[in-house]
Amino acid sequence: MKAVVFYERGSATMEQVMAVYPRHKAFLDTFVEKGQIYGIGPFAGRDGSMGIFKSRDIAEDFVRNDPFVLEGLAGKVTIKEWDDALL
């Protein structure tokens, strides 16, 4: 079953986010290269973001090691299993 990760916007400034973004992107790319993620990105208005992962275990690993989380830039993080009926 797939898993969806929701990040709420934290109190970090855009300058703080952009300073960490290169590390976040490099980390994210390892999941992309392994085919473990289907999509990821911010919501319109930049009030949060989401990612769709192959499994809950993979989503939990991502959240546990994401520089945005490790450096305190993400707000509340929620992981929900998703029963994708189309694929």
N, C-alpha and C positions, 0 to 999 in steps of 0.2 A: 504494500500500500504506500502511496506517495505521502509526503509530508510537506506542509506549507509553514514557512517561518514568517512571522510578522514582527517587524521592528517598529516600535513607536519612536518618534523623534525625541531625543534627549535634549539636554540644555546646552549642548555644544554649539559653538558658533560655526558658520560655514568655513571660516578660516581654519579652525581646529579639525573639522571633518576633512578638508582638502589636504591638510598636512599628513593625515593618517591614510588617506585614500590609496596612495601607491602600495602600501603594505596590504591593505584590504584587497585590492585588485589582484596582486600577485598571489595571495592566498586563495581567492576566488578562482583564479585561473587553474589551480591544481584540481579543483572539483570539475570544472568545465572539461579539462583534458581527459579526465577519467569517465566522462559521461554521467556524472552523478547529479547534475543539476539541469533542470529544464528551462528555467528562466528566473531572473532576479532583477530588481530595480526599484527605484523610488516611486511613490504615488505622486500624481499631479499635486502641486502645492508643497511638495517636499515635507509632508507631515508624517512621513513614515515610509516603510518599504516592505517588500515581501520577496520571498524566494520559494520556488517549488523544487523539491528534492526527490530522488528516487525512493528514499525510505526515511523513517524516523531516525534510525541510527545515524545515517549520514547527516541529516539535519542537525541532530544534537552535536555531532562532531564539529560541524561547521560553526555553530553558535559558540561552543566551548572554546574554540581557537581563533575566532574572528578578531582581528585587531580592533575593529570598532567596539566590540564588546569588552575585550581585554583592557582597552584604554579608556573605558567608561564613557564612550561617545553615544552609544545606543541607549534609548530609554527602555521601557518594558519590552521583553521579548516573549513571544508566544509561539509554541509549536503545536500544530494541529494535524492529525492524520487526515488524509483526504482520499476518499474513494472516488477516483476519477472514472466516471462511467463511460467516457467517450474513447479512451485509448486503452 
